[in-house]
Amino acid sequence: MLNDESRRPEDLPETDETTTLPYAAGLAPDEPPGPGGAGPGRSGRGRAIVAALVVVVVVVALALVAAVGLLAGRATRPAPPAAAPGTTPVTTPVTTPVTTTGPGATATAGAGTDHPAGLAAFYTQQVDWRTCPGSQAHQCASIEVPVDYAEPEGDTFELALRKVPALEPERKVGTLLINPGGPGGSGLEYAQFSSFVFSRQLRESYDILGFDPRGVGASDPVACLSDEDMDLLFANDPTPDDEAERDTLIRDTDAITERCARRGGDRALHMSTTEVARDLDVMRGLVGDARLNYFGVSYGTVLGALYADLFPEWVGRFVLDSAVSPNQTDEQQLDHDIQGFEASIDAFINWCVDRDDCALGAEATGARDRISDLLDDVERRPLETSRGDLDSIGEGWVGFAIFMCLYSEQSWPILNEGLAEAFDGRGDVLLDHAMGVVGRSASGEYDAASYLHAMIPVRCADWPRSDDAALAAAEERARREHPLWSRLAGVLHDNCAAWPAQPRQPSGATLARGAAPILVIGNLRDPATPIGGTKQLAGDLASAVLVTSDHDGHGTYYAGNSCVDSIVDGYLIKGTVPSSDRAC
């Protein structure tokens, strides 16, 4: 049970009947949704390795994006909160100069300023908060940031923001910026449904501020993929039987990347997470907090870690939930991917065989073989559907749906129902779930705000190019040792080889030296961002404290573990830092 009182209707934003709760496919209305997913590949590290079956695996059931207001008024800085007696406080420093690094870095700020030199116009712009459409309690606005921080006088992105004011403003600690992952998940929606995501105590203490990252959703979206491109990602056979089929698959994947770069133009080349981290710092300056307070989940942990490494002086209270390290290598990702999948498929099978209606039978032995046999059958005879323009689906859609259902225990009944239907030759249940995740309508149109548009530009900017020979060797090892994972993951291929810009080069060094304590949390059996990656980030950050939860599913905070929730709330609200790593 959650350690908070049940969500009450008055805690929720006003919505119409067509609005879908984000990140909550298959959940009952009174259950909290899970976080956004984790990025390409299966672990959540948005990187150059992809399963050619699809460039990304992310749990995002897209909702209607709220309209936003225009520019004007700046908040005053709140006093730093006092630490609870007998705890380790997170102190707020005086303003100090900051030196920026990375793409588009500018000169060191002058004495007495809290922003990099040359960017004053962005850090001092006026923000006009106005009532959000559909919610009298929430406020919306937009701000401008440079497309290229190396040329701040050039073109700009307009970022859409949504603020949920603190329920107890007289006790407000500050502003908590939030990011649901993806990359490409909507922070506007994450904030809109914040009562499903954060405890009441936390919402009493903070203004919750969500934003759509540059080029995504309502923030000058870069739509670099056509509906046909996105369908092709799912329609191709992810497990080619010969070299000719493999070459076709890789050629199609590279062509999609090239078309994305051509359609997206210069803006698509400036959607890196490093640049989003620079945008975060602009927001820090505009909300008026001396330090940035941040909650990032899934790929949002990469954003938080990169911000902390760029701006360690400005790190306030940071929670990185279900984490991925920016230092992660290809080999580490593959190991983490497999670790997460094996734990989650075992958990699902054990749950299923205890049910009278388990589609896999009454015994765990042989359950994996039944799934593999199903995929073999689907490759020969696609499943029939009655969903608009898709009258049948193949291994690509089916494998994607299976993976997505493993992200959350709440989706296991959907997977069980979908498998039972698939064994009878039909695929409506699995297709409905998969289309909900990627924002595809029955007529074949993808939501303009679909996170899929962000996948290639962000991943190809964030992670170094991979060597296909090394990937082939890793793939062969995985095929031998983990056949079901390999079957679902499909062919591993670096589709960023066709991207025209150079990526970030991870240093492998300790991150965020000099930053205040950072809380890193994760579930032991997370299929999307496996615990190995969470532990790696905790080790890579100079000041991290690790909290683990003995749970399944993706997303740790406010997901049923009162031990985790009390630690996170105590840290964010009172500044209480655990004296050592904790297991909940």
Secondary structure by P-SEA (a helix, b strand, c coil): ccccccccccccccccccccccccccccccbbbbcccccccccccccccccccccccccccccbbbbbccccccccccccccccccccccccccbbbbbbbcccccccccccccccccccccccbbbbbccccccccbbbbbbbbbccccccccbbbbbbbbbbccccccccccbbbbbcccccccaaaaaaaccccccaaaaacccbbbbbccccccccccccccaaaaaaaaacccccccaaaaaaaaaaaaaaaaaaaaaaccccccccaaaaaaaaaaaaaaacccbbbbccccaaaaaaaaaaaaccccccbbbbcccccccccaaaaaaaaaaaaaaaaaaaaaaaaacccccccccccaaaaaaaaaaaaaaaccbbbcccccccccaaaaaaaaaaaaccccaaaaaaaaaaaaaacccaaaaaaaaaaacccccccccccccccaaaaaaaaccccccaaaaaaaaaaaaaccaaaaaaacccccccccccccccccccccccccccbbbbbbbcccccccaaaaaaaaaaccbbbbbbbccccccccccccaaaaaaaaaaaaccccccccccc
